[in-house]
Amino acid sequence: MKKPELLAPAGDMERLQMALAYGADAVYLAGTMFGMRSFAGNFTPEELKTAVELCHSKGVRVHVTCNTMPRNEEVARLPEWLEYLESVGVDAIILADVGTLALAKRHAPHVQCHISTQASIVNYQSATAWHDLGASRVILARELSLSEIREIRAKTPKELEIEAFAHGAMCVSYSGRCLLSNYMTGRDSNRGACAQPCRYQYALMEEKRPGEYFPVFEENGETYIMNSKDMCMIDHVGELMEAGLDSLKLEGRAKSAYYAAIVTGAYRHAIDAAAAGQPLDPVWRDEVEHISHRHYSTGFYFGQPGQYTENSRYVRDWQIVAKVQSCDEEGNATLTLNNKFSVGDTLELVGPDVRPQTLTVEGLWDEAGESLDQVRKPQMVFRMKLPQPVPPLSLLRRQAELTP
């Protein structure tokens, strides 16, 4: 089977560096305008230029999101932005609006156009129509089954690339096109500012009985009636590849750098194993359980995913405590601190192609070589001995009950 592209999220420069280190073939990110994740860190024009140069130096493609539904005043600003994307060498623009596509073909003619999942592509005719308009790739709606994807692949032009999500948050609304957030909070989900009101706990109040709340619930008294599970397809990567997908996308531009590292690394191993005809090592499968997530499902690939209506909390059982800056051949490492820990603590080491392993902290030293009992100041630089040499951006983590 053809090995698909692994497309990882990059909400800011730190998350970009993690995605690169842990095995992404391509990254998707946004500038400060026109992207569907306005609360991610995102990239200024200068940062975007630096990001493209860094990615291209490592043979990694850069896809920039312009997938909001722009209003008149925003459309007027698009040509200048599209010209800038072409000038810095962006590989692809992700868009959902047919007017934005027309502008992109005119103002960034050498940049590929990828049609966002926001366009709700659920059939081969729609995919082909976008191709006829100049799109080189379509990103399918999350609501499709594997059999539907196979049919789309069979009935669309071979040169049209097909991308689909393999992991991450899902939405109660079709392809994320929702008016609820805008109606309730004034934050438009179709312009990157969703407040996620579908995750709220709701009750019913009668107009003449203020303060009296009547429960609105599913069976068993569960009141998160619009909540959705997260998607996790790591056990089915081979089936995604067999369906003919050209790119497997990981959701999460608003997630942490730790998330970007671990989920990218896990799916890197899953794709490589499937391409080699080998089962995925369980140690890498287990990595997706080490990141913040809601209860997992396989999305719509094998039928309805169902809902988890008991609560909307994230499962968070692990915490990053430090990041490796450098490490010599004997395991002597310089690190930066995220969360405090002490000599004698039990931690876990993981990194790019570094199998997770448990260690006990036997010693800590400051930059001057003075011995420490504890490291506690965020972002402080310190030294410690690791059980093996590891590459930069390897991580130390510990098990912790962080679920609220």
C-alpha positions as CSV (number, residue, x, y, z in Angstrom):
1,M,0.0,0.0,0.0
2,K,1.1,3.6,-0.7
3,K,2.3,5.3,2.5
4,P,0.1,8.3,3.1
5,E,1.3,11.7,4.3
6,L,1.1,12.3,8.1
7,L,-0.3,15.8,8.5
8,A,0.2,17.2,12.0
9,P,-1.2,20.3,13.7
10,A,1.1,23.2,14.5
11,G,-0.7,25.9,16.6
12,D,2.5,27.9,17.2
13,M,6.3,27.6,16.8
14,E,6.8,25.3,19.8
15,R,4.1,22.9,18.6
16,L,5.6,23.0,15.1
17,Q,9.0,22.0,16.3
18,M,7.4,19.1,18.2
19,A,5.6,17.9,15.1
20,L,8.8,18.0,13.0
21,A,10.8,16.2,15.7
22,Y,8.2,13.4,16.1
23,G,7.8,12.5,12.4
24,A,5.3,14.7,10.6
25,D,5.5,14.7,6.8
26,A,3.5,17.9,6.6
27,V,2.1,20.4,9.1
28,Y,-1.0,22.7,8.9
29,L,-1.0,26.0,10.6
30,A,-2.6,29.5,10.3
31,G,-1.6,33.1,10.2
32,T,-3.3,35.6,12.5
33,M,-6.3,35.9,10.1
34,F,-8.7,33.6,8.1
35,G,-8.0,30.4,10.2
36,M,-10.5,28.2,12.0
37,R,-8.6,28.2,15.3
38,S,-8.4,31.8,16.3
39,F,-7.4,30.8,19.9
40,A,-4.4,28.8,18.9
41,G,-1.1,30.8,19.1
42,N,-0.9,31.0,15.3
43,F,1.9,32.7,13.3
44,T,2.7,36.3,12.4
45,P,3.8,36.9,8.8
46,E,7.5,36.9,10.0
47,E,7.0,33.7,12.0
48,L,5.3,32.0,9.1
49,K,8.2,32.8,6.8
50,T,10.6,31.3,9.5
51,A,8.3,28.2,9.8
52,V,8.3,27.6,6.1
53,E,12.1,27.8,5.9
54,L,12.4,25.4,8.9
55,C,10.0,22.9,7.5
56,H,11.4,22.9,4.0
57,S,14.9,22.4,5.4
58,K,13.6,19.1,6.8
59,G,11.6,18.1,3.7
60,V,8.3,18.8,5.4
61,R,5.4,20.6,3.6
62,V,3.4,23.5,5.0
63,H,-0.3,23.9,4.6
64,V,-1.9,27.2,5.7
65,T,-5.5,27.4,6.7
66,C,-7.7,30.1,5.1
67,N,-10.9,28.2,5.8
68,T,-13.1,30.7,7.5
69,M,-16.2,32.0,5.7
70,P,-14.9,35.5,5.0
71,R,-17.2,38.5,5.0
72,N,-16.9,41.4,2.5
73,E,-14.4,43.4,4.5
74,E,-12.3,40.2,5.0
75,V,-12.4,39.3,1.3
76,A,-10.9,42.7,0.5
77,R,-7.8,41.7,2.6
78,L,-7.4,38.3,1.1
79,P,-5.4,39.0,-2.1
80,E,-2.5,40.6,-0.2
81,W,-2.4,37.6,2.3
82,L,-2.5,35.1,-0.5
83,E,0.3,36.8,-2.4
84,Y,2.4,36.7,0.8
85,L,1.8,33.0,1.2
86,E,3.0,32.4,-2.3
87,S,6.1,34.7,-1.8
88,V,7.2,32.7,1.3
89,G,6.8,29.3,-0.4
90,V,3.8,27.8,1.3
91,D,2.9,24.4,-0.3
92,A,-0.9,24.5,0.1
93,I,-3.8,26.7,1.2
94,I,-6.7,25.0,3.0
95,L,-9.9,26.8,2.1
96,A,-13.7,26.2,2.2
97,D,-15.1,29.2,0.2
98,V,-15.4,29.1,-3.6
99,G,-14.6,32.8,-3.7
100,T,-11.4,32.2,-1.7
101,L,-10.5,29.5,-4.2
102,A,-10.9,31.9,-7.1
103,L,-8.7,34.5,-5.4
104,A,-6.1,31.8,-4.6
105,K,-5.8,30.7,-8.2
106,R,-5.3,34.3,-9.2
107,H,-3.0,35.6,-6.4
108,A,-1.2,32.4,-5.4
109,P,-1.1,30.4,-8.6
110,H,1.8,28.2,-7.6
111,V,0.3,27.1,-4.3
112,Q,-1.9,24.1,-4.2
113,C,-5.5,24.5,-3.1
114,H,-6.9,22.0,-0.6
115,I,-10.7,22.1,0.1
116,S,-11.4,22.1,3.9
117,T,-13.6,19.7,5.8
118,Q,-15.7,22.8,6.4
119,A,-17.0,22.3,2.8
120,S,-18.7,19.1,3.8
121,I,-17.6,16.9,0.9
122,V,-19.5,13.7,1.3
123,N,-19.8,12.4,-2.3
124,Y,-17.6,11.9,-5.4
125,Q,-19.5,14.4,-7.5
126,S,-18.7,17.2,-5.0
127,A,-15.1,16.1,-4.8
128,T,-14.8,16.1,-8.6
129,A,-16.5,19.5,-8.9
130,W,-13.9,21.0,-6.6
131,H,-11.2,19.4,-8.7
132,D,-12.6,20.8,-11.9
133,L,-12.5,24.3,-10.2
134,G,-8.7,23.8,-9.6
135,A,-8.4,22.0,-6.2
136,S,-5.6,19.5,-6.0
137,R,-6.9,17.9,-2.8
138,V,-10.2,17.5,-0.9
139,I,-10.4,17.0,2.9
140,L,-13.4,14.8,3.4
141,A,-16.2,15.5,5.9
142,R,-15.8,13.5,9.2
143,E,-19.2,12.0,8.8
144,L,-18.2,9.5,6.1
145,S,-17.8,5.7,6.5
146,L,-14.8,3.8,5.1
147,S,-17.0,2.3,2.4
148,E,-18.1,5.7,1.2
149,I,-14.5,6.9,1.1
150,R,-13.6,3.9,-1.0
151,E,-16.3,4.8,-3.5
152,I,-15.2,8.4,-3.6
153,R,-11.7,7.3,-4.3
154,A,-12.8,5.0,-7.1
155,K,-15.0,7.6,-8.8
156,T,-12.8,10.7,-8.7
157,P,-9.8,11.7,-10.8
158,K,-6.7,9.8,-9.8
159,E,-4.7,13.0,-9.6
160,L,-7.1,14.4,-7.0
161,E,-5.6,13.8,-3.5
162,I,-7.9,12.7,-0.7
163,E,-7.3,13.6,2.9
164,A,-9.3,12.6,6.0
165,F,-9.0,13.0,9.8
166,A,-7.6,10.1,11.7
167,H,-7.5,11.5,15.3
168,G,-8.9,14.3,17.4
169,A,-11.9,16.2,18.5
170,M,-15.3,15.8,16.8
171,C,-18.3,18.1,16.6
172,V,-22.0,17.6,17.1
173,S,-22.7,19.7,14.0
174,Y,-22.1,18.5,10.4
175,S,-18.5,19.2,9.5
176,G,-18.3,21.7,12.3
177,R,-20.7,24.2,10.7
178,C,-22.5,25.4,13.8
179,L,-24.5,28.6,14.6
180,L,-25.0,27.8,18.3
181,S,-21.8,29.5,19.5
182,N,-22.5,32.7,17.6
183,Y,-26.1,32.8,18.8
184,M,-25.3,32.2,22.5
185,T,-22.0,34.0,22.9
186,G,-21.3,36.1,19.8
187,R,-18.3,34.0,19.0
188,D,-18.7,32.6,15.4
189,S,-17.6,29.0,15.0
190,N,-17.4,29.5,11.3
191,R,-14.8,32.2,11.7
192,G,-12.6,30.3,14.2
193,A,-14.0,31.4,17.5
194,C,-16.2,28.5,18.7
195,A,-17.1,28.6,22.4
196,Q,-18.1,24.9,22.3
197,P,-21.6,25.4,23.8
198,C,-22.4,21.9,22.8
199,R,-20.2,20.8,25.7
200,Y,-22.3,22.7,28.3
201,Q,-24.6,21.1,30.8
202,Y,-28.2,22.2,30.1
203,A,-31.4,22.5,32.0
204,L,-34.9,23.8,31.1
205,M,-36.4,26.9,32.8
206,E,-40.0,27.9,32.4
207,E,-40.5,31.7,31.9
208,K,-42.8,32.1,34.9
209,R,-40.7,30.0,37.2
210,P,-37.3,31.8,37.2
211,G,-34.6,29.9,39.1
212,E,-36.4,26.5,38.8
213,Y,-34.3,24.2,36.7
214,F,-35.8,21.1,35.1
215,P,-33.2,18.6,33.9
216,V,-32.7,17.8,30.3
217,F,-31.1,14.4,30.0
218,E,-30.5,11.3,28.1
219,E,-31.0,7.9,29.6
220,N,-29.5,7.3,33.1
221,G,-29.8,11.0,33.9
222,E,-26.9,12.1,31.8
223,T,-27.3,15.8,30.9
224,Y,-24.5,16.5,28.4
225,I,-26.9,16.0,25.5
226,M,-24.8,17.3,22.6
227,N,-21.4,16.2,23.8
228,S,-19.3,14.2,21.3
229,K,-16.4,11.7,21.7
230,D,-13.0,12.1,20.2
231,M,-11.9,10.2,17.2
232,C,-9.0,7.7,17.4
233,M,-8.2,5.5,14.4
234,I,-4.7,4.3,15.4
235,D,-5.9,0.7,15.5
236,H,-7.2,1.0,11.9
237,V,-4.5,2.9,10.1
238,G,-4.0,0.0,7.6
239,E,-7.7,0.2,6.7
240,L,-7.5,4.0,6.1
241,M,-4.5,3.3,3.8
242,E,-6.3,0.5,2.0
243,A,-9.2,2.9,1.3
244,G,-6.8,5.0,-0.8
245,L,-6.3,8.1,1.4
246,D,-3.3,10.2,0.4
247,S,-3.1,12.0,3.8
248,L,-4.0,11.2,7.4
249,K,-4.8,14.3,9.4
250,L,-4.4,14.8,13.1
251,E,-6.7,17.4,14.7
252,G,-5.3,19.6,17.4
253,R,-3.9,23.1,16.5
254,A,-5.3,24.4,19.8
255,K,-3.8,21.5,21.8
256,S,-0.5,21.6,23.7
257,A,3.0,21.0,22.4
258,Y,3.1,17.7,24.4
259,Y,-0.1,16.6,22.5
260,A,1.5,17.5,19.2
261,A,4.6,15.5,20.0
262,I,2.9,12.3,21.4
263,V,0.1,12.0,18.9
264,T,2.4,12.7,15.9
265,G,4.9,10.1,17.2
266,A,2.2,7.5,17.7
267,Y,0.7,7.8,14.3
268,R,4.2,7.9,12.7
269,H,4.9,4.5,14.1
270,A,1.4,3.3,13.1
271,I,1.8,4.4,9.4
272,D,5.3,3.0,9.1
273,A,4.2,-0.4,10.6
274,A,1.1,-0.7,8.4
275,A,3.2,0.2,5.3
276,A,5.6,-2.6,6.2
277,G,2.8,-5.0,6.8
278,Q,3.6,-5.3,10.5
279,P,1.4,-5.0,13.5
280,L,1.8,-1.8,15.6
281,D,3.9,-2.2,18.7
282,P,1.5,-1.9,21.6
283,V,3.9,0.6,23.3
284,W,3.2,3.1,20.5
285,R,-0.6,2.3,20.5
286,D,-0.6,3.1,24.2
287,E,0.8,6.6,23.6
288,V,-2.6,8.0,22.5
289,E,-3.8,7.2,26.1
290,H,-1.1,9.5,27.5
291,I,-2.5,12.7,26.0
292,S,-5.4,14.8,27.0
293,H,-8.6,13.5,25.3
294,R,-12.2,12.8,25.7
295,H,-13.5,9.3,25.5
296,Y,-12.4,7.7,22.2
297,S,-14.4,6.3,19.3
298,T,-13.7,5.4,15.6
299,G,-15.7,8.4,14.4
300,F,-18.2,7.5,11.6
301,Y,-15.8,5.1,9.8
302,F,-17.6,2.0,11.0
303,G,-21.0,3.5,11.7
304,Q,-22.4,6.0,14.3
305,P,-19.8,6.8,17.0
306,G,-22.3,7.3,19.7
307,Q,-22.1,10.0,22.4
308,Y,-20.6,10.3,25.8
309,T,-23.3,12.2,27.7
310,E,-22.1,11.8,31.3
311,N,-19.8,14.7,31.3
312,S,-17.6,16.8,28.9
313,R,-14.3,16.5,30.9
314,Y,-11.0,15.6,29.3
315,V,-9.2,12.5,30.4
316,R,-5.8,13.8,31.6
317,D,-3.6,11.4,33.5
318,W,-0.1,12.5,32.5
319,Q,1.8,15.7,32.9
320,I,5.0,16.9,31.1
321,V,7.6,18.0,33.6
322,A,10.7,18.8,31.4
323,K,11.9,19.0,27.9
324,V,15.4,17.9,26.8
325,Q,17.6,20.7,25.2
326,S,20.6,18.5,24.6
327,C,22.1,15.2,25.6
328,D,25.5,13.6,25.2
329,E,26.3,10.0,24.4
330,E,26.4,9.1,28.1
331,G,22.9,10.4,28.8
332,N,24.0,13.7,30.5
333,A,21.2,16.0,29.6
334,T,20.4,19.7,29.8
335,L,16.6,20.3,30.2
336,T,14.1,23.1,30.7
337,L,11.5,22.7,33.4
338,N,7.7,22.7,32.9
339,N,6.5,21.4,36.3
340,K,8.4,20.9,39.5
341,F,9.8,17.5,40.6
342,S,12.4,16.2,43.1
343,V,15.2,13.8,43.5
344,G,13.6,10.4,44.2
345,D,10.6,11.0,42.0
346,T,9.5,8.4,39.4
347,L,9.2,9.8,35.9
348,E,8.8,8.5,32.4
349,L,11.1,9.3,29.5
350,V,9.8,9.4,25.9
351,G,11.1,11.0,22.7
352,P,11.4,10.8,18.9
353,D,11.9,7.0,18.4
354,V,12.5,6.7,22.1
355,R,10.4,3.9,23.6
356,P,8.8,5.1,26.9
357,Q,10.7,4.0,29.9
358,T,10.4,4.6,33.6
359,L,13.2,6.2,35.6
360,T,13.9,7.3,39.2
361,V,15.5,10.8,39.5
362,E,18.9,10.1,41.2
363,G,20.3,13.6,40.9
364,L,19.7,17.2,39.8
365,W,22.1,20.0,39.1
366,D,21.8,23.7,38.1
367,E,23.6,25.2,35.2
368,A,26.7,25.9,37.4
369,G,26.9,22.3,38.5
370,E,25.5,22.8,42.0
371,S,23.4,19.9,43.4
372,L,19.7,20.4,43.8
373,D,17.0,18.5,45.7
374,Q,14.2,19.9,43.6
375,V,13.6,21.9,40.4
376,R,10.6,24.2,40.7
377,K,11.0,27.4,38.7
378,P,9.2,27.2,35.3
379,Q,11.5,27.3,32.3
380,M,14.6,27.1,34.5
381,V,17.5,25.2,32.8
382,F,18.9,22.3,34.8
383,R,20.9,19.1,34.3
384,M,20.3,15.5,35.1
385,K,21.5,12.0,34.0
386,L,19.1,10.1,31.8
387,P,19.3,6.3,31.3
388,Q,20.2,6.6,27.7
389,P,21.2,9.2,25.1
390,V,18.1,10.9,23.6
391,P,17.5,13.5,20.9
392,P,16.5,17.1,21.7
393,L,12.8,17.7,22.4
394,S,12.5,14.4,24.2
395,L,10.2,14.7,27.2
396,L,10.0,13.7,30.9
397,R,6.5,13.2,32.2
398,R,4.8,11.8,35.2
399,Q,1.5,10.2,36.0
400,A,-0.9,12.6,37.7
401,E,-4.6,12.9,38.2
402,L,-5.4,16.1,36.2
403,T,-8.9,15.3,35.1
404,P,-11.1,18.0,36.6
